[in-house]
Amino acid sequence: MNKIIVHQVDITHYRLIELSKLADQAKPFYDWVEKTAKRITSSHQELNAILMSAHRAQIESIIYACYLESEEKRPLLFDGIGRVYPHPKACFYFFAWMIRDAPQQRLAPLIARMRKLEILDKRGAETDTLVELILEYRSFVRSFDWLTVREVVIDRLEGSRRSIKGHHLEASVRTALITAFQNYFAIYGNYGKYQQIAIADKQIKIGNHTVDVSAVLTPLEGNSTETILLPIKTRETEGGGHAHLFTRDIMAAVSKLKADDSRYHIIAVIIAQNWSVSELGNINAQIDRVFHFNMNPNNFLGFDDSTQIEFNKYIQKILNHG
């Protein structure tokens, strides 16, 4: 993206680009809630119309159905740096975002208070709260359509990101992985041959090697999980021997992983100017895929559209065939 310079001052809003990309990955979750609402109410209308007109019992049934969805059909929802919310929290946050600000800071303590005053399970207390909020305030909110919800999600993600100390590059690459998974879910309504996708919310350690972004895939059949690994390497300068050192490090890690009983899919993400073509070839020959961004890492804003499409296709092959 080009910088926006006004009267010699850079006013480019880089954060909005990242948050918009991440907010768009909530669309499959929104679509899934809409399908659930249509099934519960036997309505052909969109989610906005359903929530604006549904009576108390219908809204309660919609929310409960979302909480109780089978694991293999659950979409994912994420915080401001691309970490996956557990499904019950995702359901609570999604409905709360539409009707009330700050669900964790302001609404959760009130629900905890309810549970102390009366004997209530958490899901029941959350559902009762969400139902009453929707019934009371939907005439003021006036819209639950996707474009309105998307703006709210961007705002909530920005607040979430401010409260989280996360690595910028790691968050951007995790967002690309999320996008690839959500793209598949938006098309097929599931995650292919896998029952569950668990994206790590921080770096993981395998032996002596640290991997920045990863996801564990649990198959529908069998107990043998598979793991997607995305090590990230950067270089701000154009010279030096970093390329060779990284190649040596990743090859050592690959040798260790190949000796393991589990199955790994390894994708290297390199963000550096003028990285050695021969070293890129050496890495690419040993692992599943390399994505090289020929730029200073300080200017990296995540996967561009064409690279994201390539990544989507790669993840689709994994989900279809393993």
Secondary structure, 3 states (H helix, E strand, C coil): CCCCEECCEECCCHHHHHHHHHHHCCHHHHHHHHHHHHHHHCCCCCHHHHHHHCCHHHHHHHHHHHHCCCHHHCCCCECCCCCECCHHHHHHHHHHHHHCCCHHHHHHHHHHHHHHHCCCCHHHHHHHHHHHHHHHHHHHHCCCCHHHHHHHHHHHHHHHHHCCCCCHHHHHHHHHHHHHHHHHHHHHCCECCEEEEEECCCCEEECCEEECEEEEEEECCCCCCEEEEECEEEECCCCCCHHHHHHHHHHHHHHHHHCCCCEEEEEEEEEECCCCHHHHHHHHHHCCEEEEECCCHHHCCCCCHHHHHHHHHHHHHHHHHC
